[in-house]
Amino acid sequence: MSTLNLPALRKMKQDKQPIVALTAYDYSFASLLDQAGVDIVLVGDSLGMVIQGHESTIPVTMDDMLYHTSIVSKGLQRSFLIMDLPFMSYATVERALDNATLALQNTGAKMVKLEGGIDQIPVVEALTHHDIPVCAHIGLKPQSYYKTGSYQVQGRSRKTANHMLDEAIALQHAGADILLVESVPHLLAEEIATNLDIPVIGIGAGSGCDGQILVLQDLLGITPGKVPSFAKNFMSESADIRGAISRYVDDVRQRKFPSAEHSFS
């Protein structure tokens, strides 16, 4: 079984075949996701909340990310592995290059993900110049939590929606290979996906994206505290964990998830 690569993911977008993505933070779950046919596995800095018990992703360190990504990679044969660059690990071009190098050389990750729009263009361009695959992330940016104080839907006004579309196009032009959009109105997310050549993965962004991602703990209904309204507990209609993951994969492939109930207008 060969590992998925970027050309394969781009072809899935061209063929209008929904891309299935999930987070994972350890070997056992990574193996389950791989066997279920998940296309992209993201080791997200969301581990700060669902694994470490923090109120946000901000306390997560590079060492945390390197450790969890390296053990997740051992469970994957087919899935494409992405590692989040944590808070302030890409604050300068030099730091981004150093940390992305650590990620790709030491963990098995095939791509790094970073949050931000126009402000991150120089970093994306520098990583691209050195052939480092990049997943950009716009919309709700969890690493900005201390600044914003909340996790609110982004891009609801026409002005902010236009700005976000411009950011998406600029990030693609800078060399981003995949774009993740989080917590934005479904029509805006669909507009972004339509205007970009690269795959657009949504979380809380409606069914018009090229693919979907959820935090694994949200899918299993075991997230402590408040669960995002766009998430769905697939365990509630499944006999076991394998069944819940498989149902999620099937529902994304058939565009049954997300429904209007799990989207924003």
C-alpha positions in Angstrom: 0.0 0.0 0.0 1.6 3.3 -1.1 1.3 6.5 0.9 -0.8 9.2 -0.6 1.1 12.2 -1.9 0.3 15.8 -3.0 -0.4 14.9 -6.6 -2.9 12.3 -5.5 -4.6 14.7 -3.2 -4.8 17.4 -6.0 -6.2 14.7 -8.3 -8.9 14.0 -5.7 -9.9 17.6 -5.9 -9.9 17.6 -9.7 -12.1 14.5 -9.7 -14.4 15.9 -7.1 -13.7 13.0 -4.7 -14.0 14.3 -1.1 -10.9 14.1 0.9 -11.2 12.6 4.4 -9.1 14.0 7.2 -8.9 13.5 11.0 -6.5 14.4 13.8 -4.5 11.8 15.7 -2.0 12.0 18.5 -0.8 8.4 19.1 0.1 5.2 17.4 -3.0 3.2 18.1 -5.5 5.7 16.8 -3.3 6.5 13.9 -3.4 2.9 12.9 -7.2 2.8 13.1 -7.5 5.9 11.0 -5.2 4.5 8.3 -7.1 1.2 8.2 -10.4 3.0 7.8 -9.2 4.8 4.7 -8.6 8.3 6.1 -6.6 10.3 3.5 -5.0 12.9 5.7 -4.0 12.6 9.3 -3.1 15.8 11.1 -1.2 15.9 14.3 -2.8 19.1 15.5 -1.8 21.4 18.3 -5.3 20.7 19.4 -3.5 18.0 21.5 -2.9 20.9 24.0 -6.6 20.8 24.8 -7.7 17.2 24.2 -4.5 15.4 25.4 -2.8 17.9 27.8 -5.8 19.6 29.3 -5.0 23.2 28.5 -7.6 25.8 27.8 -6.1 26.6 24.4 -3.4 25.4 22.0 -1.0 28.1 22.9 1.1 26.1 25.6 2.0 23.4 23.1 5.7 23.2 22.2 7.7 22.0 19.3 9.0 19.1 21.4 5.3 18.1 22.1 4.6 18.2 18.3 7.7 16.4 17.3 7.0 13.6 19.8 3.4 13.0 19.0 4.0 13.3 15.2 6.8 10.7 15.3 4.6 8.1 17.1 1.6 8.8 14.9 3.7 8.2 11.8 4.5 4.6 13.0 0.8 3.8 12.6 0.4 5.0 9.1 0.9 3.2 5.8 -1.4 5.1 3.4 -2.5 8.3 5.0 -0.7 11.6 4.3 0.7 13.0 7.5 0.7 16.7 8.4 2.2 18.3 11.5 1.0 21.6 13.0 3.7 24.1 13.7 2.8 25.4 17.2 2.4 28.9 18.6 5.4 31.2 17.8 7.4 28.4 16.1 7.2 30.2 12.8 7.3 33.8 14.0 10.2 34.5 11.7 11.2 33.0 8.4 14.4 31.6 9.9 12.5 30.0 12.8 9.9 28.6 10.4 12.6 27.0 8.2 14.4 25.5 11.2 11.3 24.0 12.8 9.8 22.8 9.5 13.2 21.1 8.9 13.0 19.4 12.3 9.4 18.2 11.5 10.2 16.7 8.1 13.5 15.2 9.1 12.5 13.6 12.4 8.8 12.7 12.5 7.6 11.2 9.2 5.4 14.2 8.5 5.1 15.1 4.8 3.8 18.6 5.4 3.7 21.4 8.0 0.6 23.5 8.8 0.6 27.1 10.0 -2.1 29.6 10.9 -2.4 33.0 9.3 -3.3 34.9 6.1 -1.5 37.7 4.4 0.9 38.1 7.3 2.3 34.6 6.7 3.0 35.1 3.0 6.8 35.6 3.5 7.0 32.4 5.6 5.0 30.4 3.0 7.2 31.7 0.2 10.4 30.8 2.1 9.2 27.3 2.9 8.0 26.7 -0.7 11.4 28.0 -2.0 13.0 25.2 -0.1 10.4 22.6 -1.3 8.8 22.2 2.1 5.1 21.4 1.6 2.7 23.8 3.4 -0.9 23.6 4.6 -2.1 27.2 5.3 -4.9 27.8 7.8 -7.4 30.7 7.7 -10.7 31.6 9.3 -10.8 30.8 13.0 -7.2 30.6 14.2 -7.0 28.9 17.6 -3.5 30.2 18.2 -5.0 33.7 18.4 -7.2 32.7 21.3 -5.4 35.0 23.9 -5.9 37.9 21.5 -9.5 37.2 20.5 -10.7 35.6 23.8 -13.2 33.4 21.9 -13.8 30.8 19.2 -16.2 32.7 16.9 -17.3 32.2 13.3 -15.2 34.3 10.9 -16.1 35.9 7.6 -19.8 36.7 8.1 -19.6 40.2 6.7 -19.0 40.7 3.0 -16.0 42.8 3.7 -14.3 40.1 5.9 -15.4 37.4 3.4 -13.8 39.2 0.5 -10.6 39.7 2.6 -10.5 36.0 3.4 -11.0 35.0 -0.2 -8.1 37.4 -1.1 -6.0 35.8 1.6 -6.7 32.3 0.3 -5.7 33.2 -3.3 -2.6 35.0 -2.0 -1.5 32.0 0.0 -2.0 29.7 -3.0 0.1 32.1 -5.1 2.8 32.1 -2.4 3.0 28.3 -2.7 0.6 26.8 -0.1 -0.2 23.2 -1.2 -3.4 22.8 0.9 -5.7 25.3 2.6 -7.6 24.6 5.8 -10.6 26.9 6.5 -12.1 26.8 10.0 -15.5 28.1 11.3 -16.6 30.1 8.3 -20.0 30.4 6.5 -20.6 27.5 4.2 -21.1 29.7 1.1 -17.8 31.5 1.7 -15.9 28.2 2.1 -17.4 26.9 -1.1 -16.4 30.1 -2.9 -12.9 29.7 -1.7 -12.7 26.1 -2.8 -14.1 27.0 -6.2 -11.5 29.7 -6.7 -8.5 27.7 -5.7 -6.6 25.0 -7.5 -5.3 23.5 -4.3 -7.4 21.2 -2.0 -9.4 23.2 0.5 -10.2 21.2 3.7 -13.0 22.5 6.0 -13.8 22.2 9.6 -17.0 23.9 10.5 -17.1 25.2 6.9 -19.8 23.3 5.2 -20.0 20.6 2.6 -18.7 22.8 -0.3 -15.0 22.2 0.6 -12.8 19.6 -1.1 -12.5 17.7 2.1 -13.4 17.6 5.8 -11.5 17.3 9.0 -12.6 16.8 12.7 -10.8 16.5 15.9 -10.9 12.7 16.7 -12.1 13.2 20.3 -15.0 15.3 19.0 -16.0 12.5 16.6 -15.9 9.9 19.4 -17.8 12.1 21.8 -15.1 12.1 24.5 -14.0 15.7 24.4 -14.1 17.3 27.9 -16.1 20.4 28.2 -17.9 22.3 25.4 -17.9 20.6 22.0 -17.9 22.8 18.8 -21.4 23.0 17.3 -20.0 21.9 13.9 -18.8 18.6 15.3 -20.8 15.3 15.3 -20.6 12.4 17.8 -20.4 9.4 15.5 -20.1 7.0 18.4 -23.8 7.7 19.2 -24.8 5.7 16.1 -22.0 3.2 16.0 -21.3 0.0 17.9 -17.6 0.7 18.5 -14.7 3.1 17.7 -13.8 1.4 14.4 -17.4 1.7 13.4 -17.6 5.4 14.3 -14.5 6.2 12.3 -15.7 4.2 9.3 -19.0 5.9 9.4 -17.3 9.3 9.4 -15.2 8.3 6.4 -18.3 7.0 4.5 -20.4 10.1 5.4 -17.6 12.5 4.2 -17.1 10.5 1.0 -20.9 10.6 0.3 -21.1 14.3 1.3 -23.6 13.4 4.1 -21.3 15.2 6.6 -21.3 18.0 7.3 -25.0 18.6 7.0 -26.7 22.0 7.5 -26.9 21.2 11.2 -23.1 21.2 11.4 -22.5 24.2 9.2 -22.7 28.0 9.5 -24.6 30.5 7.4 
